[in-house]
Amino acid sequence: MRRSILSLATLGTLLAGSVPAAPVTAQGGANAISPADRQEGAKAHPQLVQEFGGAVTGPQAGYVEQVGKTIAVQSGLSNARGDFTVTLLNSPVNNAFAIPGGYVYVTRNLVGLMNNEAELAGVLGHEVGHVAARHAAKRESAATRNAIIGILGSVLSGAIFGNTALGQAGSQLFSTGSQLLTLRYSRAQETEADNLGVRYLQRAGYDPHAMASVLRSLAAQTALDSQISGSADGERMPEWASTHPEPAARVAAADAQAGSARGLTNRDVFLARIDGLTYDDDPRQGVVEGRTFVHPGYRMAFSAPPGFYLANGTRSVRISGQSGKGELAGGSFDGNLDAYVRAAFAKLAQGAQPSAVSRTTINGIPAAIATRRMTSGGSAVDVTVVGYAWGPQQAFHFATIARAGESGVFDSMFRSIRRIDAAEAGMVRPRRIAVRTVSSGDTVASLSSLMAYRDRKLERFLVLNALNADARLQPGQKVKLITY
């Protein structure tokens, strides 16, 4: 959860080692950046940055910016690099998107998953392609001005609840303002954006096969995430792989589109530029360790029930499992915990109110509990809100949904929330990407053992570096590690 917002970097210096742009003539009419698009994009930009934890600043953000502008000018939307705003977002999810007006975004975790500059350019080119092809406007039945809001909804919502009956109920009950409306691109639109991304890569002098290789890495990461979470269908928090479906199925098509063409990857430049980039959760937003969430700033910790997994976001922490869904969120309050809980319940249950609110104390924290059985999506479900008076003007609450009669699955989580002391808070450290040059004697097994995780170190290392299980490392080769 977000504690502070970083300011947006405005870095325009072209860094050494980049691929030079090969501008194309801007296309007139509806395809170019219009004054109206600029105005609407400028309005949406601050909210998007805030939703994704703020903007990363410094040399890493500057590098992403110059690569993004290099690829964006290939789109025909504008020949001027200054017409595009490219933002590296401080978010632990894998996501990238663009909105009309020349605004392009990518999260630091998705950048960390990549292995060369051409892959970064390919992902950003794909997103600019959606804008150039006006896919959002074509998908929206309302006025074109709603296109930006539609994109905002798509990148914030994603496939949070899945397609089960419980998921359908949950998606209705949790359709809060921060999620807005889900707008998914069609398969044909995704294919067109892939093809445009490949075309932009070729124009800029990059290896066009990078589009296929980054899709391959996304497919591998999605599969690994599913294994870690124990989810058979791979449902995740909003991310590029979920709002852009079937990455594995698109690899072959992207490779075919690239054909025999080749170009620069700038792998060494890319790895040098992202060395030290924060990976996974930023402690300022709280961190997930297995089933436990710890926020050193709020001095808070809780644990999800067995069989559930956590996904940290900038506004909330999502809790997902086969038998229920939920989130932890917070807000200001005036000291009236009952009113706070009732307001939170009405927000997630589309105005409905609980029959009663009971009071208790959990680990020394004043708490209030509201629950109600409801029907949503044709299914009977139990909706529960548990609020905690964290401070004189601050409260947090769990909001959960479970099959009727099974809400008790969350009881241990409700009771687990606790305050942590300064020593425990001080032990929370950020993970970072560390680029290492392979030495004689280094193996996949020896290097993966250095990964800063408690589980699946080998699998994480292989996916991070786009390596096969039987890969043999060569002295002088550069690889990525995740370290503290």
N, C-alpha and C positions, 0 to 999 in steps of 0.2 A: 504494500500500500504506500502511496506517495506521502512523503513528509515534506519535501521541498521541491520546487520546480527550478530547473536550471534555465538560464537565458539562452536564446537562440544565437548561435554563432553566425556571423556574416563574414565569411572568409572567402575572398575572391582570388587569391594568389594561385597561379598554376604551378603545382609542385613538379619537381623534376621526376623524370622517368615515366610520365604519362604518355598515352597514345595521342597524337595530335588529332584534333577534330577535322572532319572532312564535311564542311557545311553543305547543306542542300538548300535549294531555293524554297523559301516558305510558301506554303500553299495558301491562297487566299480563301475568302468565304468562311464557311462554317468550321473549317479545320484549323484556322489560325487562332491565336489567343486574342479574344475580343476584350474590349474594355469591361464589359459586363462580367466576363469570366474572371478577370483580374480582381474586380471588386468583390465578387462572391468568394473567390479563393482566399482573398485577404481576410475576409470575415471568418471563414472556417478555420484558417491556419492556427490561430492561437488555441482554439479548443482541441484540435487534433494533437498539437504538441503537448498540451496539458494532459490529455487522455493517455498519452504514451510516456508519461514520466518526465517530460521535459526534453530539451535538446542537449545532446552531448556537445561540448565545446572543445576547442584546442586543435592540434595538428591532425588527429584522426578524423575529426569532423570535417576539417578543411580538405583532406584527401578525398573523402567520400563525396564532398560537394563538387570538387573539380571533375571527378569521374562522372558523376551524375549529369553535370552540365555538358560534358563532352558527348555523352550519349543522347541527351535530350535535344540538342540542336540538330540531330540527325532526323528528327521526327517530322520536320516541316512546319511545326507549330510556330517556330521563330528561329532566325539565324543568330540572334543575340544571346550570348550566354547569360547576360545580366537579366534576361527576362524569366529565368528559372530560379526558383528557391529550392535548394536540395538540403534536407535536414536528416541528420543521423539522430535517431530517437533513443532515449535512455530506457529501453524496454527489454525484458528478458524473453519475450515471445518472438517467434520467427514471423516477421511481417514486413511487407513493403506495399506501397500504394502511391497513387498520384491523383490529384484533383485538378479540374480545370483552373486556369489562371497561371499555370507554370509551376505548381507546387508538387514536389516529389519527396517521398519519405522512405526510409528503410531503418529497421531496428538494428541495434548493435549486435544482438544475438544472431540475426540472420547473416550479418556481415561476418561474424566469427565463424559461421558454418562454412563459408565460402573458402576457396583455395587459390583463387587468383583474381586479378583485376577484371579480366574479361567476364567472369561470372558475375561480379558486382555490376558491371555495365549491362549484362544481359538481363538481370532481374529488374534493374531500373528502367531499361529500355522496354521490357514487357509492360511495365506499369504506365509509362508514357504512351505506349501503344494503345492502351485502353482509352486514354484521353484523346489521342489523335483520331481514333476511330469512333469517338463519341459513344462508346458503349453504354455509359451510365445514362445518357439522355435517351438512348434507344430502349433501355430497360425500364425507365420510369414512365408511368402513364400520366403523371402530372406534368407541370410546366418544366422546361429545361432547368430553371433555377433550382429545382428540387434535386438535380443530379448530384450536387455536392453533398447534400444531406443523405442521399441514398448511399453514396460511397462511404460516408462517415459511418452509417449504420452497418455496412458490410464489413468494414475493417474492425469495428468494435464488437459486433455480435459473433460472427463466425459460427462454428458448429458446437455450441456450448452444451446442448442437452441431447443431441443425437436424435434418432428417429423412433425410439421406443414409445409406447403409450405414456410412460412416465416422462420421457423427454418432451413429448408434445405438450403435456400438461405443464411441465416446468417452463417451457419456452413461452407459454402464454402468461403464466403467473409472474415470471421474472422479466417481463417486457417493460423494464423501467426506462426512464428518460435517457440514462447514460448509454443505453444500448441502441436506442432509436429503432429504425426498421432495417431488416436484413435485405440486402440487395445482392444477389449472386449473379455473376456473369454466366452466360450460357456456355455450353461446351464449344460451340462454334466461335463465340467471342474469345474464349481462352485460346483457342487454336489461332485465331487471327492475331491476337496479341503476341503469342509465341513467335509467329511468323514475322511480325513487325519487329520484335526484339532481335531476331536473327538478322533481319535486313539492316537494322541500325548498327549492329555489331560489325557487319561487313563494311558498311560505309565508314565507320570510324577506324577501321584497320585492325579490329580485334578478331580473335578466333571465334567464328560463329558457332562452333561446336560447344562453346561454353554454356549456351542455353540448355543443352541436353545434360551436361555434366552437373550443373547446379540443380536441375530437376531431379537428377539421380540422387544427389546428396539429400535433397528434401524428402524424397521417398524413403531413403534409409533412416533419416532422423525421425520421420513420422512413425515408421515401424518400431524403432527403438523406444520412442516415447510410449507407444502402446504396450510394449513389453514391460517397461518400467512401471507404468500405471496399472497394468493388469487389465487393460481395456481391450476387448476383442475387436471393437469397431474403431479404435483409434481416436475416440472423441477427445478433443483438446480445447484449450482456451483459444481465443481468436489468434490466428496465425496464417502465414502465407499459404501453408500446405492445406489448411482447411477451407479458407475462403477462395482458394484456387485449387479445385478438386483434381484428384487423380494425377499427381505428378509423375508416377511411374508409367502410366499409360501414354504420357506425352513425350517421354524421352526419345523413343524411336522416331516419332514424327519430327521432333526438333532436329535430330541428327540428319534425317533425310532432307529437311529444308536447307540445312547448312551445306549439304552435298560434299564436294571435294575441296571446297574453299578452306583456307587456313589463314591464320593471322597471329597477332601477338596475344599472349596471356598475361605478361608482366607479373608472373608468379612471385619472383623474389622481391620486387618492389611492393607488391600487395602485402606480403607477409611482414616485411619490414615496417610498413605503415600501420598495421593493426597490432603489432607486438605491444602487449600491455593493455589492450582493450578489455574493459570489464565484461565478464561473461556470466550468464545466468543472473540471479537476483542482485540488485544493488542494495546493500544493507540499509541505505536510507529509505528504501521502500519495504524493508523486511525481507527475510530469506526463508526458503523452504528447504528443510533437511529431512528427506523421507516423508513421514507423515506429520512432521512437526513444523510449525511456523513460528519464527521468532522475529520480533521487531525491536531492535535495540533502542530506537528513538522513543517509542511509546512504552518501552520496558514491558513488553507483552510476549506471552508464548501460549500456544495451545496445540493440541494434537488431534488429527482426524481419526475416526474409528478405523479398526482393521478392515482392509479391503477397499478403503477409499484413498484417493490421491488428491494432492493440493496443487493448485496452479495460481501463482501470484500475479496480480495485476496492479495497475496504478491506483485504482479506486477500491478494489476489493480483493479478497482471497477466495478463490472458488474451491469448493469441496465436491468431488464427484465419485460416485460408485454405482454399482448395479442396482442398489436398493434405495437410492436417494441422491438428491443434489442439494447444494446450498452455497452460501457465501458468508464471509465476514466483512462487514463494512462499518463505517463510522460516520459521525457527524456531530455538530454542535447541538447542545440542548440547554434548557434553562433550569435544569435541576428536577424537572418533573419527568421521572423515568417512565411512568405509565403512559403519559402523553407521547413520549418519544417512541415507545414500542408500538402504540396504536398507529402512529403516523407511518412507521416503517412497515407495519403489516398492511395498511391500506395501500401503500405505494406498490408493494409487490403483488397484492391480491386485487389489483384494479379497483380500489375503493372499498372493498369489503372490510368489515371490522370483526375482530375476534369476539367470542361470547363473553370473555372475561380476561382480566390480567391479574396474575398472581405475583406476589413478591417473595423474594428469598435472598439469601446471601451465599455466594459461591467463592470459596477461597478468600473470604474477607471482603469481597466486592459486592456492593448492592446490585441486585439483579431483578429483572421483571420478565415474566414468561407469558406469552399469548399463543394460543393454538386454536385451530378450527378445522373441521373436516369440510372439504369442499369438493365440487365436481368441476373438473377442467379437462377439456379435450375428450370428454366421454368417460373419464376415469375418476374414481373416488380417491382423493388424496388428503393427507394431513399436512397442513401448512403451520409452521411454528416460527415464532420470532422470540429470541431471548436477548434482552438488552442488558448492558452493564454500564453503571455509572462510573466512568473511568476517572473523571475529574470534575471540578465545579462547572465547567462549561463544555465537557466532552463526554460522549458516550460511544460505545461500540455495540454491534448486535450481530448475532447469527440469524440468518433467514434460511429455512430449510423446507424442503418438500419431500415427502415419502409416500409410498403406497399406504392406503388406509390401514390403520392398525399397526404400522411398522415404524412409526416415528421414533420409537425408543432406540433405534439404531444410532441416533445422534446424542443420546443422553451422556455418554462418556465424554464426548467432545464439549458439550455444554459445560460439564463440570471440570474440564481440563484447563480452561483459561485461567491464567495466573499472571501476577506481576513478577518480573525478574529483577535481580539486583544489578548494580553497576558492573560487578565482576563478570556475570554471565553475559551482559550486554556487550562488554568489551571483548568477549571471545568471538563475536561475529565478525568475520572478515570477508571482503569481496574476493571472488574468484576472478582471475585474469588470464588472458591468452598469453602464453610464453612460447615464442618461436625458438626452436632448438635445432642446431646443426648436428646431424647424426655422426657419431664417432665410431671408430672401429670397435666392434664388440657390442654395440647397441642393437637391440632387437625390438620387435613389436611388443613382446612380453615385458622386457625390462623398462621400456619407455612408458608403456601404458600403466605400469605400476606406480608411476609418479603422478597420475591424474588425481586431482583433489576431490575425489568422491569416495563414498563408502562402498558403493556397489557398481558392478558392470563397468569397471575401469577399462577393460580390453575393448568391449563393444563401443564405449564412448570414444575411445581413441581412434578406432577404425573409422567410425562414421565421421568424426571431426576432420580426419585427414583423407577421406574418400579412398580408403584402402580396403583390400580384400583380406579375409582371414588368413590366407596363406602368403601375404605380402612379405617380401624380404627387403629390408632397408639397406641403402647404400651409404657408405661414408661420404659426407658432404651434402647429403640430402637434407632439406629442411622440413621439419614437421611441427605441428602445433601441439602444445600441451595446455591443460587447464590447471593452474596452480594458484596457491594463495599468495 
